[in-house]
Amino acid sequence: MGTAVVPSSMEVSIPLGDQKDGSFVGRPNPKGLDAGALFVLKSQGSWWHCGYHLTTSIVAPVLLSIPFAMSLLGWVAGTVCLAVGAAVTFYSYNLLSLVLEQQAHLGQRQLRFRDMAHDILGPAWGKYFVGPLQFAICYGAVVACTLLGGQSLKFIYLLYRPDGKMQLYQFISMFGGLTLFLAQLPSFHSLRHINLVSLVLCLAYSACALGGSINVGNSANAPPKDYSLVGSRVDRLLGAFNGISIISTTYASGIIPEIQATLAPPVKGKMFKGLSVCYSVIVTTYFSVGISGYWAFGNQSKGTVLTNFMGETKPLLPTWFLLMTNIFCLLQLSAVAVVYMQPTNERFEKKLADPKMDQFSARNVVPRLIARSLSVVVATTVATMLPFFGDIMALFGAFGCIPIDFILPMVLYNVAFKPSKRSLIFWVNTTIIAVFSVLVVIGGVASVRQIAIDAKAYRLFANV
């Protein structure tokens, strides 16, 4: 059986049109640089910086929902799904990196996901499918982070003021203020130090979740450990697919090309190192939190393990511990929100900024300040209006994250490299495409069903 061979052309150190210190090396880029690419996607980072960006884009407080996903799947299926999700996404993100390197050598360095789709699959794919889908996912992630940040602030408030009268929308607005400040950082590369702190924070709250679960599971107040799947046969089946969608969403990024664009040339091999940093964090956090949380709470696992820590009548852990864990989550959410603002920032910069003038000239700073501020204000407003946005994000996960992170990389590789139909890599990619296409449909149905079930509790500006 044949195997696909990566072209030797990928040995080139600095592809035509690459950037170095913000300017082009070699002959000029035949397409020219728009302001979005020039100012937001500066190619100045190392593979360490790439690892920080990747970790922040993937490892977020949503991983605290893994015990709940496992409660919908059971021990065997839940653990297998965690392992398969890690393996498939690590593989697919590396395929994307190889395609980007190949296209750069051919003189078409692509800095954005929609550019890849445009050049490889055709203009319509980039304009009408990948571009809008990526924008919806990324901006939806900003809204979700703003909502979760507000809920974390409210949780901290209620720890000390159980009878407090402040409403959720007030806390969401406070978190939006923090995001508004961080959103003014000029480029993706300028987030590298924030994203290093973000990496440390995700390790910190994951360690807290692990320690808290072990403590509760071994305490006198430990809930009864029941690992059976609950509900009717249909409920269990659709619940399992909902659990798969949740796990798939926790591995999603959606901005791999934009992250690779931040690497200084030569790019070859750096993305693999960055992904290795990221996935060492993923394996450490996802499996420890998922397994310990499910062990401690079984089929009573809530949407997030932090909710379980609060108990039915009183907290199961000390107040200072819950406060510390929530602060870690809160701070990391601000970094995640700003990372997912980068595709929106790049679009604004492309439309409003002048690439012929300095990035920090008044001509470019004023439109940037206004556009980014409006973007944060709109996201914050949506988060305050729709505090049930998590159900909508589950739908985005099924119809957005799975296609763009589990399916599209395989399609792009098969089209760009054209591996033999008798090769192993062709059939591995085709199998992944087929399996996850089925999951998109079933996961979408399960998500819509969950929205319908929860619809009776929906109310604008609800204080949940």
Phi and psi in degrees as a GROMACS rama.xvg file:
@    title "Ramachandran Plot"
@    xaxis  label "Phi"
@    yaxis  label "Psi"
@TYPE xy
-75.1578  163.494  GLY-2
-129.179  150.628  THR-3
-74.9603  141.663  ALA-4
-112.81  127.517  VAL-5
-71.2888  127.871  VAL-6
-56.3956  143.248  PRO-7
-67.5127  -14.4928  SER-8
-61.235  -17.4825  SER-9
-76.6574  1.29012  MET-10
-77.5514  -11.9548  GLU-11
-58.6866  133.899  VAL-12
-76.7196  -53.4061  SER-13
-122.407  103.349  ILE-14
-63.2758  158.019  PRO-15
-59.5115  132.294  LEU-16
86.8489  3.60932  GLY-17
-71.5128  162.287  ASP-18
-104.629  151.247  GLN-19
-143.515  120.268  LYS-20
54.8612  38.2563  ASP-21
84.8613  -5.51897  GLY-22
-122.95  165.82  SER-23
-85.3504  145.062  PHE-24
-107.954  142.452  VAL-25
79.7453  -157.484  GLY-26
-70.3032  153.796  ARG-27
-59.0447  150.169  PRO-28
-59.9283  123.635  ASN-29
-60.2911  -24.2374  PRO-30
-90.6634  -17.1433  LYS-31
76.0129  160.724  GLY-32
-104.977  126.543  LEU-33
-81.1082  169.618  ASP-34
-64.4085  -32.2201  ALA-35
-62.3296  -45.9859  GLY-36
-70.2109  -40.0861  ALA-37
-69.9845  -40.3283  LEU-38
-97.1406  -39.824  PHE-39
-90.4015  -38.9479  VAL-40
-105.283  49.7894  LEU-41
-61.1417  134.134  LYS-42
-94.7234  78.3933  SER-43
-129.988  0.325964  GLN-44
-88.8583  160.113  GLY-45
-95.0133  175.002  SER-46
-68.5438  -26.0995  TRP-47
-64.1138  -46.1685  TRP-48
-59.9086  -40.6283  HIS-49
-58.8139  -42.1399  CYS-50
-62.0164  -38.5173  GLY-51
-65.1448  -44.6645  TYR-52
-62.2313  -45.4949  HIS-53
-61.3576  -44.3348  LEU-54
-62.6028  -42.8638  THR-55
-66.9269  -34.6341  THR-56
-73.7461  -20.9277  SER-57
-111.064  -50.5394  ILE-58
-87.3142  104.599  VAL-59
-135.84  172.098  ALA-60
-57.071  -12.5818  PRO-61
-61.0967  -20.6864  VAL-62
-63.8054  -18.8147  LEU-63
-71.5732  -5.89088  LEU-64
-92.3426  -1.6589  SER-65
-61.533  -40.208  ILE-66
-56.9416  -37.7636  PRO-67
-64.5581  -43.5302  PHE-68
-60.8045  -39.8904  ALA-69
-67.3854  -30.45  MET-70
-67.3226  -21.8783  SER-71
-85.9402  -13.2557  LEU-72
-115.562  -29.8799  LEU-73
92.9614  171.808  GLY-74
-59.9538  -54.0978  TRP-75
-67.7981  -54.9841  VAL-76
-63.2713  -38.6168  ALA-77
-64.0872  -46.6608  GLY-78
-65.9462  -40.8167  THR-79
-62.4221  -43.2176  VAL-80
-63.0099  -39.6048  CYS-81
-60.4877  -45.3097  LEU-82
-67.6651  -43.4711  ALA-83
-64.7425  -42.2753  VAL-84
-59.0942  -42.7477  GLY-85
-65.2532  -45.0497  ALA-86
-66.2447  -44.7498  ALA-87
-68.1085  -43.3658  VAL-88
-70.647  -37.9388  THR-89
-60.595  -41.5914  PHE-90
-65.9586  -46.8839  TYR-91
-68.2068  -37.6973  SER-92
-68.6851  -33.9836  TYR-93
-68.3639  -36.6227  ASN-94
-61.6942  -43.8183  LEU-95
-57.4114  -42.8359  LEU-96
-61.9735  -42.1251  SER-97
-63.707  -40.1581  LEU-98
-64.1803  -42.4181  VAL-99
-62.4472  -41.2782  LEU-100
-64.7752  -41.8933  GLU-101
-63.1651  -44.7167  GLN-102
-65.8126  -35.9621  GLN-103
-62.5977  -41.8436  ALA-104
-63.5875  -31.6703  HIS-105
-78.9217  2.43755  LEU-106
90.8981  11.4616  GLY-107
-123.221  65.8432  GLN-108
-67.6599  121.515  ARG-109
-105.045  124.551  GLN-110
-101.38  -8.07081  LEU-111
-137.555  153.486  ARG-112
-59.4011  -42.7107  PHE-113
-66.8582  -28.0135  ARG-114
-66.0054  -40.743  ASP-115
-59.2074  -49.9313  MET-116
-62.8013  -39.9466  ALA-117
-61.003  -48.2475  HIS-118
-78.8269  -30.4999  ASP-119
-97.8858  -43.0035  ILE-120
-99.3426  -22.1027  LEU-121
126.488  153.342  GLY-122
-55.3246  -39.7423  PRO-123
-63.3379  -35.638  ALA-124
-62.8356  -42.9765  TRP-125
-70.3361  -41.0796  GLY-126
-79.0234  -39.6017  LYS-127
-108.342  -12.437  TYR-128
-120.756  -67.2869  PHE-129
-67.2416  -44.5007  VAL-130
-59.2777  -56.6361  GLY-131
-62.0735  -37.6301  PRO-132
-64.7133  -45.6741  LEU-133
-63.2359  -41.7172  GLN-134
-60.9873  -44.0491  PHE-135
-62.8619  -43.0497  ALA-136
-63.7382  -49.1733  ILE-137
-68.6634  -44.1878  CYS-138
-71.2443  -33.7797  TYR-139
-61.6967  -36.995  GLY-140
-65.1382  -37.105  ALA-141
-62.8053  -45.2632  VAL-142
-61.3413  -44.9182  VAL-143
-63.3685  -41.9035  ALA-144
-64.1618  -38.4715  CYS-145
-64.321  -42.3965  THR-146
-63.4084  -48.1837  LEU-147
-64.473  -36.6059  LEU-148
-63.0273  -42.2515  GLY-149
-63.3743  -40.0191  GLY-150
-66.5145  -35.6748  GLN-151
-65.561  -42.1697  SER-152
-62.5204  -42.2204  LEU-153
-64.6246  -39.1282  LYS-154
-59.7115  -45.3597  PHE-155
-62.5742  -42.1681  ILE-156
-60.2215  -45.652  TYR-157
-72.3081  -21.1029  LEU-158
-60.7885  -35.5988  LEU-159
-105.457  -18.9199  TYR-160
-131.179  72.9242  ARG-161
-56.7884  -26.2754  PRO-162
-102.262  18.5163  ASP-163
-61.7645  148.553  GLY-164
-101.782  -4.78837  LYS-165
-66.155  144.438  MET-166
-96.6651  159.089  GLN-167
-58.0593  -40.9244  LEU-168
-60.765  -28.1476  TYR-169
-68.5905  -39.1648  GLN-170
-71.7613  -36.8309  PHE-171
-62.0533  -40.0623  ILE-172
-64.5153  -38.2612  SER-173
-62.2325  -45.2908  MET-174
-64.9274  -37.7315  PHE-175
-59.3258  -33.6705  GLY-176
-63.3184  -41.5109  GLY-177
-63.7388  -44.2646  LEU-178
-62.7104  -38.2937  THR-179
-58.7757  -39.8777  LEU-180
-68.3855  -49.3365  PHE-181
-67.8401  -27.1911  LEU-182
-63.703  -17.854  ALA-183
-82.7381  -5.58146  GLN-184
-59.5354  130.744  LEU-185
-70.5837  -33.3874  PRO-186
-139.359  165.982  SER-187
-60.2282  -42.7949  PHE-188
-61.1409  -31.8804  HIS-189
-69.9043  -8.03148  SER-190
-89.4407  0.693147  LEU-191
-59.2676  -40.2181  ARG-192
-74.0975  -37.1375  HIS-193
-61.8733  -40.4221  ILE-194
-73.8077  -25.2896  ASN-195
-65.9879  -45.0393  LEU-196
-61.1504  -39.8068  VAL-197
-59.3596  -41.1317  SER-198
-61.1229  -44.5432  LEU-199
-63.6123  -40.1994  VAL-200
-64.3877  -40.1896  LEU-201
-67.5131  -33.9842  CYS-202
-66.2973  -36.3229  LEU-203
-67.8096  -50.3177  ALA-204
-73.1614  -24.9466  TYR-205
-69.05  -39.1018  SER-206
-63.8553  -38.3006  ALA-207
-64.3476  -42.7144  CYS-208
-63.8374  -41.1371  ALA-209
-63.0691  -51.1075  LEU-210
-63.1787  -41.2225  GLY-211
-64.0308  -41.8016  GLY-212
-64.4034  -42.496  SER-213
-64.5485  -41.7591  ILE-214
-63.3188  -47.1687  ASN-215
-65.6629  -43.1597  VAL-216
-61.9574  -27.039  GLY-217
-101.085  2.22151  ASN-218
-88.9366  169.602  SER-219
-68.4255  -23.2701  ALA-220
-91.4002  11.6223  ASN-221
-61.1023  132.776  ALA-222
-67.8366  156.817  PRO-223
-61.4218  136.605  PRO-224
-90.9111  102.158  LYS-225
-122.39  116.555  ASP-226
-105.842  14.4849  TYR-227
-76.6698  153.104  SER-228
-83.2249  132.04  LEU-229
-102.427  159.919  VAL-230
100.158  176.095  GLY-231
-70.729  174.323  SER-232
-61.5468  -41.879  ARG-233
-65.9691  -42.5091  VAL-234
-60.1458  -43.0543  ASP-235
-66.0683  -40.3655  ARG-236
-65.5615  -52.017  LEU-237
-68.0634  -32.8743  LEU-238
-63.0488  -38.5817  GLY-239
-62.3826  -43.5005  ALA-240
-68.954  -32.5448  PHE-241
-64.5694  -39.7367  ASN-242
-63.0592  -40.0649  GLY-243
-63.4076  -41.3293  ILE-244
-62.4782  -40.4261  SER-245
-63.1024  -46.9937  ILE-246
-63.6549  -41.1837  ILE-247
-60.6997  -41.0085  SER-248
-65.4839  -34.7144  THR-249
-66.3204  -22.5192  THR-250
-93.57  -2.69035  TYR-251
-76.1559  149.71  ALA-252
-125.713  -64.6432  SER-253
84.8102  -5.95186  GLY-254
-132.043  31.7537  ILE-255
-59.3537  -47.5076  ILE-256
-60.8107  -38.6982  PRO-257
-65.804  -34.8403  GLU-258
-70.3622  -42.8135  ILE-259
-63.7069  -29.3982  GLN-260
-63.5909  -22.1063  ALA-261
-79.6904  -8.58565  THR-262
-76.4515  136.297  LEU-263
-75.9989  141.399  ALA-264
-70.1818  154.195  PRO-265
-72.8258  140.875  PRO-266
-86.5469  -24.9182  VAL-267
-50.8018  126.151  LYS-268
85.0713  -16.4879  GLY-269
-71.5144  -36.7501  LYS-270
-65.6507  -37.613  MET-271
-62.2198  -41.4888  PHE-272
-64.4269  -42.998  LYS-273
-62.1134  -42.4476  GLY-274
-65.4861  -33.7532  LEU-275
-65.0912  -40.4227  SER-276
-60.7103  -48.8201  VAL-277
-60.2867  -47.3126  CYS-278
-76.073  -19.895  TYR-279
-66.7306  -36.4765  SER-280
-69.7082  -42.0688  VAL-281
-59.7831  -49.2455  ILE-282
-62.0547  -40.5514  VAL-283
-63.8695  -42.188  THR-284
-89.0263  -48.6432  THR-285
-60.9997  -47.6552  TYR-286
-73.0214  -37.9695  PHE-287
-67.073  -44.6735  SER-288
-69.4839  -45.8774  VAL-289
-62.523  -48.9241  GLY-290
-70.9206  -44.0893  ILE-291
-67.9079  -40.7235  SER-292
-65.4882  -43.2845  GLY-293
-68.6941  -36.2797  TYR-294
-62.0094  -40.8776  TRP-295
-74.9822  -36.4658  ALA-296
-118.662  -11.3859  PHE-297
55.5369  -138.672  GLY-298
-77.2313  4.7371  ASN-299
-93.5639  7.13439  GLN-300
-60.4831  132.346  SER-301
-88.6161  -177.772  LYS-302
-57.05  -32.3329  GLY-303
-138.294  146.083  THR-304
-64.9342  -23.4222  VAL-305
-63.7556  -33.0972  LEU-306
-64.9333  -39.26  THR-307
-61.8492  -36.593  ASN-308
-62.6996  -22.9858  PHE-309
-76.5525  -16.559  MET-310
70.4767  178  GLY-311
-82.4478  -37.3276  GLU-312
-120.165  -29.7626  THR-313
-151.446  157.404  LYS-314
-59.3802  141.694  PRO-315
-88.6088  -6.8455  LEU-316
-132.262  160.7  LEU-317
-60.2077  148.983  PRO-318
-58.7817  -41.6367  THR-319
-62.7236  -33.6521  TRP-320
-69.6106  -44.4936  PHE-321
-64.3918  -38.392  LEU-322
-63.2341  -47.7319  LEU-323
-60.4585  -45.4328  MET-324
-62.26  -42.7999  THR-325
-68.512  -34.3817  ASN-326
-65.4388  -41.4466  ILE-327
-58.6514  -46.156  PHE-328
-63.8766  -44.4956  CYS-329
-58.5232  -47.4329  LEU-330
-66.36  -39.2338  LEU-331
-69.8114  -32.9161  GLN-332
-59.759  -35.195  LEU-333
-64.4621  -38.3217  SER-334
-68.484  -42.4383  ALA-335
-61.2333  -43.2348  VAL-336
-60.0198  -42.6983  ALA-337
-69.8893  -36.3894  VAL-338
-60.9956  -44.2564  VAL-339
-77.7471  -5.81654  TYR-340
-80.7193  -14.9466  MET-341
-60.9058  -43.1079  GLN-342
-60.4822  -37.4158  PRO-343
-66.9761  -43.9017  THR-344
-59.7454  -41.8025  ASN-345
-63.3418  -40.1599  GLU-346
-65.3147  -43.0723  ARG-347
-61.7115  -44.8054  PHE-348
-62.4405  -41.1225  GLU-349
-61.5219  -39.6071  LYS-350
-80.586  -36.5173  LYS-351
-106.86  -24.7128  LEU-352
-92.1894  160.052  ALA-353
-106.94  110.355  ASP-354
-66.9647  -14.1089  PRO-355
-84.0375  -10.2513  LYS-356
-108.953  163.666  MET-357
-63.2145  145.359  ASP-358
-58.5279  -32.6515  GLN-359
-104.694  18.7757  PHE-360
-72.5508  157.337  SER-361
-59.0095  -34.5764  ALA-362
-58.4291  -34.4052  ARG-363
-99.4948  -30.0689  ASN-364
-70.0248  -43.1635  VAL-365
-62.8016  -50.4257  VAL-366
-61.7841  -35.6568  PRO-367
-63.9922  -45.9025  ARG-368
-61.1632  -44.8232  LEU-369
-67.0524  -47.8599  ILE-370
-64.9381  -45.2838  ALA-371
-68.7235  -36.5988  ARG-372
-65.3208  -44.2019  SER-373
-61.9603  -38.3116  LEU-374
-61.0532  -44.1009  SER-375
-68.2792  -40.671  VAL-376
-61.679  -43.4433  VAL-377
-64.3727  -45.1236  VAL-378
-61.088  -41.4298  ALA-379
-66.0125  -40.0088  THR-380
-63.6115  -43.8643  THR-381
-62.2578  -41.463  VAL-382
-63.0608  -38.3612  ALA-383
-71.174  -33.6283  THR-384
-75.8212  -34.3779  MET-385
-121.854  71.609  LEU-386
-69.2647  -3.3422  PRO-387
-98.175  22.5425  PHE-388
-61.0479  -20.4588  PHE-389
-57.8416  -39.6561  GLY-390
-63.8708  -38.1819  ASP-391
-67.9421  -37.6757  ILE-392
-65.2846  -31.6972  MET-393
-62.4573  -36.7624  ALA-394
-67.8064  -42.0033  LEU-395
-60.0134  -37.4288  PHE-396
-61.1443  -42.8961  GLY-397
-69.2289  -47.7781  ALA-398
-92.6641  -10.5167  PHE-399
-117.137  -59.9831  GLY-400
-65.2548  -43.241  CYS-401
-64.7112  -46.9296  ILE-402
-60.8967  -43.8977  PRO-403
-80.6758  -24.2342  ILE-404
-108.957  -25.5161  ASP-405
-107.068  -24.3388  PHE-406
-110.363  -51.7652  ILE-407
-58.7242  -40.4009  LEU-408
-58.0251  -37.6747  PRO-409
-67.7941  -41.1206  MET-410
-63.1614  -46.5532  VAL-411
-61.5222  -41.0717  LEU-412
-65.2092  -46.9028  TYR-413
-62.2962  -37.1539  ASN-414
-75.1708  -40.6938  VAL-415
-73.8218  -45.642  ALA-416
-93.129  -18.4912  PHE-417
48.6216  58.5876  LYS-418
-65.3739  152.289  PRO-419
-58.8993  142.171  SER-420
-69.2978  -6.08379  LYS-421
-99.0867  -0.363112  ARG-422
-86.004  155.574  SER-423
-64.2911  -43.1245  LEU-424
-64.9845  -34.1401  ILE-425
-62.5095  -44.8069  PHE-426
-75.784  -31.6785  TRP-427
-62.3722  -47.0902  VAL-428
-63.4501  -43.1193  ASN-429
-65.1646  -38.4829  THR-430
-64.6712  -43.7464  THR-431
-62.0242  -42.607  ILE-432
-59.2264  -46.177  ILE-433
-66.0385  -47.5545  ALA-434
-62.852  -46.6419  VAL-435
-77.1471  -20.977  PHE-436
-65.9588  -39.0768  SER-437
-64.9131  -40.2491  VAL-438
-65.7524  -31.7586  LEU-439
-59.7843  -47.5974  VAL-440
-66.2193  -51.6524  VAL-441
-68.6175  -40.6146  ILE-442
-63.7006  -35.8532  GLY-443
-64.1975  -42.4709  GLY-444
-62.7089  -43.494  VAL-445
-63.6967  -38.5789  ALA-446
-68.1717  -42.388  SER-447
-62.1953  -40.2386  VAL-448
-62.4161  -40.6561  ARG-449
-66.0124  -38.763  GLN-450
-61.5852  -41.9126  ILE-451
-63.8031  -39.0968  ALA-452
-65.5665  -41.0179  ILE-453
-85.2901  -6.51749  ASP-454
-58.8982  -31.3218  ALA-455
-65.4433  -20.7496  LYS-456
-95.9685  -2.76122  ALA-457
-72.9219  134.778  TYR-458
-157.674  132.884  ARG-459
-59.1882  138.493  LEU-460
59.5393  30.6328  PHE-461
-65.2495  145.14  ALA-462
-97.4952  76.2749  ASN-463
